[in-house]
Amino acid sequence: MTSPLHEHDILIFIVQFALLLSVARILGDLVRRFDQPAVMGELLAGILLGPSVFGRLLPAMHGWVFPASATQSHLLELLSFLGMILLLLKSGFETDIKILRGLGRPAIISSAFGMLIPFLCGFVLAFLLPDEFLVDTRRRVLFSFFLGTLMAISAIPVIAKILMDLDVLRRNIGAIILGSGVMQDIVGYTIFSFIIAVASGSGEFTKLSLSLVGGVLFIVLLATVGYRLIFRLVRWVDDRSITEGAHTTLVIVVALVLASFTHVLGLHAVFGAMLAGIVLAAAPRIRTTALEHIEKITDSVFAPVFFAYVGLRVDFLSLTHWDWFAVILAVAVLSKIAGSLIGGKIGHLRFWESLALGIGTTARGSMEMIAALIGLSVGLLNNEMYAVIVLMAMITSLIAPPLLKLVIPKIHMTEEEKARLKADKDQEKVIFKKKHLRLLIPTAGGPNAKKALELAIPMGYYDDTSITTLFISAAKRRWRIPFLNGRGGDASDSSHQEFATKLSAKFRVKVEAKHLEVKEDYSEGVVKEIEKGYDLVFLGASGFRHVLYSESLNKVVEQSSAHIAVVKAKDAKTKYRHVLVPTRGDYYSKLAVEFALLYAEAVEADVTLFHVLKTGKDLLSDESALDPGAKDKIKETLFFEMSPYLSKPDRVKVRTRVEEGESAQLEILKELARGDYDLLVLGAENRSLTPDLNLGYGAEFLIEKAPCSVVTLIPRAKAPKH
């Protein structure tokens, strides 16, 4: 029977955890003040607490805190192993496979050579190294493959941080460097996993063959079937779970399951964790906040402890061949640059772009350190070679930013790139992000709810948009749901579901249908569904004489974590061509303008931005006392403020109109009568201090008097749940 852990062992482990975490965080924060990555300070913390410094200055105290006990060593190793799993999971989050599609032929060739040349250099160098660098000279060939792979890979987290700090992540060269890093890391870590399978195996051909075949089969299954199952699991948790943090738990569990699969195959658990991160980051229903939670706990706890543990294992006293260290470092840097330059020459990439690519992917950072620790654990590296690789990873990560800073200004920025960067910057101001936009339409039938469907479903035109209809029915008896169905609707009316199906088929949009049975308080079920991370919710206006008077509507609006679009149907049109948006330049108007342009771009409609100036007419002459050029300036301002929200101007014709008048509401009604408008979009706030919804007299007057259908945008009442 295995004996339990002694209390002293637990005490020592707690002291080690606290010491490594606190010192790593302090030094990480210190180096950040000098614009260096925190990993450098965290690694330095381990080196200072290890045998090189702490063990040499205070050997007795070092022996008490870090005793030479197998049990104690395994506890700390397990903690660092969890940190390694989370780090690779986080790296998977940051590995966007789609970016590889944007790499042109020249960049792909340059990236390939930037991996091939360092691999060959590392492979050859391993045969030239003295025997003192090897654990077992009989495994020199395997060691050569390992060193070649270490030379070939880079570090996505470090590269991304460098590019962000230099403000070039969104430039063409930034995409090339990051895409190259993604390609090199995926290929490199795949090869690395197979090397580890060989290194940790018994050497039997059958067992090694099973590992290699099993690894290839695992990747193929994950890329064809597995990711679909994971997406469905994410959707199931999103639909069924009512506990906070369910997505975070799901991400961790999926990562551990895939890590266990690759570990069983002999490919090491970190490979499965990285694949899990890549797949989960691409899941349409995964909540960004869940990924952010994991990144936060990883960066604040597990990553600092892991890198401190990596440093703790480094003994610089064992590093005696400094001349060979210089050679290894030179090969690591120069082979990356040479490979990128040769590939750039063959692929016709410009010289400065090829040089920047080589320098950018030189940074090895965390990925190299993880590989080094695994190599040490499976017996491929001895203490001296381990120290060499960790030191090489540190230095390459330190020299890459200043070298890249010298090269980037020499890369010419095209007009197309300038325009795209401006558009990207403008998109940061947008409320409704077109990528992964999530729309919800709660409904129980009726004209207003049908109109909400007709407005929402065409927005599936945008990539990765998720549209969900929530069909609500009474559990026991038939009754009307005013704010969901309007006049004449019925909760049991199945024709509305058929209507939604026909609409989705017409616009070739995938719409997910959900069903909710309620007894009395149906608003509670709607609010719970909204809390699953929707961006915009469409609600049919009340069927009562007062279009906004509904206790249920009030509850949803005052508790919603998503923006609300209240729809009032006044016609039988299925698509609108001419949209009028009154704007005052405030946040509520911005919400209305964004919605109008979002809809108009999807159906190729016209949008008119309409602004009313308080009357400036001369009381004696009845002529405008306003500067003749003032209206034109206001029109230009309206168009300028709108431009960030319009990604495809060729699909939407935008006009601006400015009128003077005593009453903005009356001028809006006059404009509706003058023009050929068929949809009015308003932005309003809930001004009520009571449970009753109050959008102000002006908005409610227009909703009631407008001759066309009206959509009223109301901002979310609270921030989305994390």
N, C-alpha and C positions, 0 to 999 in steps of 0.2 A: 504494500500500500504506500502511495506517495505521501510524504510528509508535507503538511501545510507550510505556508510561508511563516517565518518567525516575525514577531513584531519589530525586531531590530531591522530586518530586511525591508519591511514596509516603510519604517522611519527613514532609512537611508535613501530609498527610492524617492520619497516625498522631498527630501532635502535636495537630491540631485535634480529633480524636476524643477523645483523652485529656483535653484541656483542657475541652471542652464537657461531657463526661460527669462529670468530677470536680467541676467548679464547680457544675454543675446539681444533682448529688446532695447536695453540701454545703449549698447554699442551700435545696434542697427539704427537707432534714432540719431546717434552721434554722427555716423558716416553719411546719413541722409542730408545732414546740414552742410556737407561738403559736396553735395550733388552726386553721391555715389550710391549704388543700390544697397538696400538694407542687408542683403544676403552677405555682403562683405563683412559688415560688423558682426553679424550672427556667426559667421564662420570664425572670425577672429576671437569671438567669445570662447568658442570651443578650444581653439589653439591655446589661449591664455590659461584656460582651466585644465588643459591636458598636461601630459608629461613634459612638454617642451618648456613651459614656464612655471605653472603652479607646482607641478611634480618635482621640478628641479629646485625651486626656491623653498618650498615647504613640503618636503616629502612625507612627513608624518601625517600632517593634516590632509594632504592629497590622498594618502593611503586610507584614511578614515572615510572621506567623502566618496572616493571612487575605489573601493576595495577590489582586490584581485579575486573576486568570487564569481563563480559561473552563474549562480542564481541572480546575483545583482546585475551582472553584465547582460543577462537575458532579459531582465525587466526593462532596462534602459533601451536595449536593442528592439524590443517589441514596441515601445513608445515611438522610437524613431522610424520603425517600419510602418506604423500607422500614418506618421507624418509623410513618409515617402509615397504611400498610397494616395493620400489627399493631394499631395503636390502634383502627381501625375494626373489625377482627376482634374485638378485646376488647369493644368497644361492642356488637357483635352478640351476644356471649355474654351480656351483661347485659340484652339486649332480649328480654323474655319476652312473646311475642305473646299468650299465654293471659291475661295480666293485663288485656288490652283487653276480654275477655269479662266481667270483673268490674266494669267501669265501668257505672254506671247511666245512664239517659237524661239526668239533670241534669248529671252529670259529663262526658258526651260532648259535650253542647251547650256547656258552659262551656269545655271544652278546644278545641272547634272555633273558638269565637269568640276564644279566647286565641291562636289561630294566625292567624285571618282578619284581625282588627283590626290586629295588628302588621304583617302583610304589606301591608295597604292603606296604613298610615301610612308604612312604609318606602318603598313604591312612590311615594307622593306626595312624600315628602321628597326623594327622588332628583332630582325635577324642579326642586326649589327650591335645591339645592346649587350653589355657584359652579362655573364651568367648571374651576377649578384642581383639583377633586377627581376629574375624569374624565380617563382616558387619551385617549379619543376622543369628542368631543361628539356625533358622528354615531351613537354607540351608546348614547345616553342611555336609550332605552327598555329595552334589554337590561340596562343597569346598574341601572335601576329594579327590574326583576324580581329581579336578584341581591340588591340591598339589601333588598327586601321579604322575600325568602326568609331572609336572614340575621336579620332581625328576628323571623321566625316560629319559627325552630328554637330548641332549647334544648340541653342537654348531659346525656345520661343518666348518664355516669359521675360528673359533678359533683353532679347532683341526688341520685343514690343515696347518695353519700358524705355529703352534707348531711343527708339523712333518717336515715342510720345514726347520725351523730354526735348528732343530736337525739333519737334513740331513738323515731322515729315511723314507721319504714319499714313496720312491720306494722299500724299503725293504719289506719283507713278513709281518713283524709285522706292518709296516706302512699301508699296504693295509688292514690288518685285522682291525686295529683301525679305519681307515677312512671308510671302508665298514660297520663296526658296527655302526659308527656314522650316516651314511646315513640311514641304516635300522631303527635305533632308532628314528631319526628325522622324517622320513616319517610316521612311525606308530604313534609316539607320537603326531605329529601335526595333523594327521587325527583325533585321539581321541580328541585332544584339540579343534579342530574346532567344533566337535559335542557338547562338553561341553559348548562352547561359545554360540552355537545355543540354548541350554537349558537355559543358564544363561540370555541371552538377550531376550528370548521369553516371551510370556505372561503367559506361564504355561499351555496353552491349549494342550491337548494330540494330537489333530488333527494337529495343527500347528507344533509341535515338530516332529511328525511322518513324516510329509511332508518334513521337513528339513533333517532328517536322510535319508529317502528314496531318496530324491532328491540329496543329497550329494553322496550317493553310486552310483546312476545312472549317475551322472555327471562324476565321476572318471572312471566308466566303459566306457562311451561314449568317453571320452578323450583318454583312452588307446586303444580303438579299431578303432574309426572313426575320432575323433577330431584331433589327431596328424597328420593323413594323410592330412586332410584339411589344417592344419597349414603349413605342408611341401609344399603343392601345392601353398599356398599363398606366402610363401617365394620364391619359384621358379618363380611365376608370377611377383613379385616385382623385382627379380633379372633380369628377361628377359625384362621387360617393362620400368622400371624406369630409367630416365636419370639424376635425381638429386642426388647430393652427400648427403650421410647420410640417404638414403632411408631405408636401413636395420635397422639402429638405431631407426628411427621412427616406423618401423613395430614392432620391439621388444617391444617398450613401449606401443604401441596400443594393441597388443595381450595380454600383461600383464594386462593392465587396463580392457580389455574386460573380461578376465577370472576372474579377481578379482571382477568385478561387478557381474558376474554370482554367484560366491560363496557367495558374500555379500547378494544377493537377496535370496539365499537359507538359509541364516542365519548362514553360516559357517565361516564368517569373510573373508574380502577381501584378507588378507595376504596369505591364503591357496591357492587361485587361482593364486596369483602372483608367489608363489613358484612352483606350477605345470607348469606355463607358462615358467619359467626359465629352468626346467628340460626338457620340450619338445623342446624348441627353441635351447638349447645347443646341442641337438642330431640331429637337422635338417642338412642334408648334404650340402645344398646350403647357409646356413647362414654364413655371413662373420665374421670371428673372430674379425676383427677390430670393428665391431658394438658392440659386447659383451664387448670388451675392452673399448670402449667409454663410455658405460653405467656404467661399473665398475669404471671407472675413475671419472665420475661426481658424482657417488654415494659415493665413498670413499673420495672425496675432498670437497663435499658440503653437500649432504643430510644426509649421515651417521653421520658426526660430529654433525650436528644440531640435529638429532634424539637422539643420545646418550646424548648430552648436555640437551635436553629436558627431557629425562628420569631422569637424575641427578637433574634437576631443580625441579622435582616433589617429590624428596626425602627430607624428613624433619627428620633428625636424632634426633631432639628434641622430636619427637613423639615416638621414640624407647626407651621404658622403661624396657622391659623384655629382658635384655641382656643374662640372663641365658638360656631363651628359644631360643634365637638366636644361642647360642653355641650348643644347642641340635640339632636344625634344620641343622646347618652347618655340624655337625658331622654325622648326618644321611645321608645328601646329599653325603658326601665323602665316608664314610664307606660302605653304601649300594651299591654304584657302584662297589667298589672294591670287596666286598663280593659276589655280584651277578656274576661278571666275574670269580672269583675264583671257585665258586660252579659250574657254567656252564662249566668252563674249566675242572674241575675234572670229570664231567659227560661225557663231549665230548672228553676227553683224550687230552686236550691242555696242553702244558708244563706250569709249575708253573709260570716262569718268563714272559712268553707270556700272560698268563691270568692276571697277576698283571699289566703288561704294558697296556693291554686293559682296565682294570678297571680304572687306573690312567688317561689314555688318554681321555676316555669318561667322566671323572669327570668334565672337563672344560665346564661350562654352557654358559658363555659369552653372546653374543648378542641375541641368540635365547631365553634365559631365560628372558632377559630384555624386549624383545618384548612381550613375553607372559605375563610378569608382568604388563606392561603398558595396555595391552588389558584387563587383569583381573581387573585392577583398573577402567578402563573406563566402564565396564559392571556391576560394583558393586559387584564383587566377592571378592575384596581385599580392606581393609581399608589402611590408610596411613602407619600404623605401619607394617603391613604384607608386604606391597609393599616395604618399606625400607629394611625389612629383606631379601626379595628375591633378590633385586638389589645388596645388599651387599654380599649375598651368591654367586651370579653370578660373582662378581668381585673377591672374594677370591679364588673360585675354579679355575678360569682362571689364577690366579697368582701362585697357588701352583702346578698346573699340570706340567708345563715345568721343574722345578728343580727336582721333584720326578721322572718324566719320564727319565730325564737325568741320574739319578742314576741307573735305572733299565735296560735301553736299552743295555748297554755294557755287561750285563749278559746273553743276548739272543744270542745263537750260530748262526753264519751265515754259511749256507751250501755252498758247492761248486757250486751247481746249482744257488743259489742266487747270489753268487759272479759273476758268468759268466753272469747272466741276468743284474746285475747292470752295469757291464762293457759294455754290449751291449747297454743298455739304454743310457749310457754316450756317447758311440760312435755315436748313432743316433742323438745326439744334433748337430753333425758336418755336418749332411747330408743336401744337398740342396733340394732334392726332398723328401718330407715327404710322406711315403706310406699311411698314414692315411689321408683321405679326399683329395687325389691327384686329381686335376682338369685339364683335358686335353681338348684342343680345336683343331678341324681340319677344318679350312675354306677351301671350295672346290667348284669347278665348273666343275669338270670332268678332264680327261686327265691322262696319265700314272704316272706322279709324284705325283699328288694328290691321286690317287688310292694307290700308294705305301705308302703314308703317313697314309692312313687309315689302311693298312695292318700292319704297325708298331705300330700304336697307340691303336687300338682296343684290341689286346691281353693283353695290360696292365690293362684291366678291371679285370684281375686275382686278383688284390689286393683289400682287403676289403675297402668299402666306396669310391672307385675311381669313379669319375664322368667324363664321356666322352661325349662331345658335338660336333656334326657335324654342321657346318654352311654352308648351301647350298646357293650359291650366284647366282642370275640370273639378267639379264638386264631388266629394267622396260619397255622399249619400243622397243629396237632393239637388234638384235643378235650380240654379239661380244665376242671375246675371252678374258679371264682373264689370262695373261701369268703366273704370279707367283702362281696361284691357280690351273691351269689345265695343263699347259705345251702344247706340240705340239698336235694339233688336238682336243683339248678339246672344249666343247661348253657349254655356260652358261645355255642353255635350255635342256641339255642332262639329262633326268630322269634316264637313266641306271645307273648313278653313285649313285643315291639314293638307287636303288635296290641292287647295289653292297655292299653298306654300311650295308643294312639290312641283306643280306646273311652272311656277315662277323660277324656281332653281333650275329646272330643265331648260327653260327659255333662255336664261342668261348663262347657262353652262357653269353654274356655281354650285359647289358642294355645301349643303346646308345640313347641319346636325340638328336632329329633332330630340327634344327632351320632353318628358311628361311629368306633371306635378299634380297630385291629388290633394285637395285641401278641404277642410271643413268650414272654417270661418275666416280666419285671418290669413288670406292669401298673400298679403303684402310681405309677410315675414319670409315666406318661401322665395319670393322674388329677390328680396334683399340678400338672403343667403346665397342665392345663385350669383348675384352681382359681385359678391365678395370673392368670387373665384378668379377675379382678375380681368374683368371686361373693361374696355375703354369707353364704349358708348352703348346706351340702352335706349331703345325706341319704345315709347308708350303711347297707346291710343288715348286721345283726350276723352274726358267723361262724356257720357251720353245725356247728361242732364242739361237743363237750359244754360246753367253756368258751366262752360266747357272745362274749367279747371277745378270745379268743386267736386272733390272726391276724397274721402278720408284715406282710402288706400293709396291714391296717387300722392297725397301729402306725405304719408309715411315713407313711401319709396324715395321721394325726392329728398326728404330731410335726413335719410339714413344712407343714401347711395354713395358708394365709393367710386362710381363711374359717372361720367357726364350723361345728362338726360336729354333726349329729343322727344318732346311731346308733339304728337301729330294730330292735326285737325283736318279731316277730309271734307272737301266741298265740291268734289267733282269725281268723275269716273275714269280719269286719265290713268294710264299705266306707266307713263314716262313723261317727265317734264323737260321742256326745251328752253324756257326763259325764266330765270330765277332772279328775284329782287331781294337784295340784302341791305336794309337800312343799317348804317354804321355811324357810331359816335367816336370811334377811336379808342374805346376802353376794352377791357378784357372780355366782356360779354359780347361785344361786337366782333372781336377777334374769333371767339368761339363760333359765332354764326357764319363768319366769312370762311373759316376753315371747313366747316361742314358743307357749305354751299359749293365750294370749289372741289371738295372731295367727291360729292355727288355728281357735279357737273363734268368733272374729268372722266368719271366712270361711264356716263351716258352721252358725252359730247354735247353738253348744253351750254347756253349763254348765261353769263352772270353779270348783273348790274349792281355796282356798289353805289348806294344812294345816301347822300348826306344833306341834312337840312340845317341851314343857318338861321339863327334868330333874325327876324326881319330887320333890314337896314334901310328901309325905304324912307325917303324924305316925306315928312308929314304934309307939306304944302304942295309938292309936285307929284307925289305918289310914284316917284322914280327911285331906283335903287341908289343908295348912297355908298354902296360898296365899291371899292376899287375894281375896275373891270378885269384886271388880271388876277384878282384874288381867287375867283372861282377856279381858274385854270391851275393855280398853285395848289389849291385844295385837291383838285382832281389828280394832279401829279403825286401828291402826298398819299392819297388813297391807294393809287396804283402801286406806288413804291412799297407801302406797308403790306400790301397783299402779295407781292411777288415771291416772298420766301415760301408760300404755301402752294405755289403752282409749279409742279415739276414737269408737266407736259403742256406748254402753252398752245401747241398745235391742236389740242383736243378741246380747248375752252376759249371762247371769245369773251373777254372781259371789258366792260365799259364802266365809266364812272360818271355820275351825275350829281350836281350840286344845285339846290334850290333854296330860295329864301321864303320864310313864312313865320307866322305867329305860332302855329301849332305843327309840331313835327308829325303828329299822327294824321292830321288832315292832309298835309303835303304828301305823305306816303300813300294815302288812299287816292289822292289825285294822280300820283305817278302810276299807281296800279291801273287806274282808269285810262290814262293816256297810252301806256305801253301794252304790249302783247304778253304780259306776264301771266304765268300759270302756277307759280309757286312763290310764296313769301317765306323767308327765313329770318327769324328774329333771335336776338340774344337777350336774355333777361336774367335777373337775379331773384332769388326768393327773399323778399323783403319782410316776410312775416316773422313776428316774434312769438306767434302762437302756432299751434299745430296746423292751422289752415294755411294753404299755399297762397302767397300773395306776390304776384309778379309786377305789381304796379298798375296803375290805371291805364297808362299808355299801351303796354303790351296786351293787356286783357281786352282793351277797346279794339285794337287791331285784329286780334284773333277772332273776335266776334263779328266785326264789320268787313273784313277783307273779302273780296269777291272770289278769291282763289284759295286753294289749300294752303295751310300754314304749318310750319315746323318751328317750334320754340325750343331753343337750346338753353339748358340750365346747367351751370357748373356743378361738379360733384360737391357733395356736402362734407365729405371727409376724405382723408388720404387712403389709398388702397392698403389693405392689410399686408403685412410682411409675412 
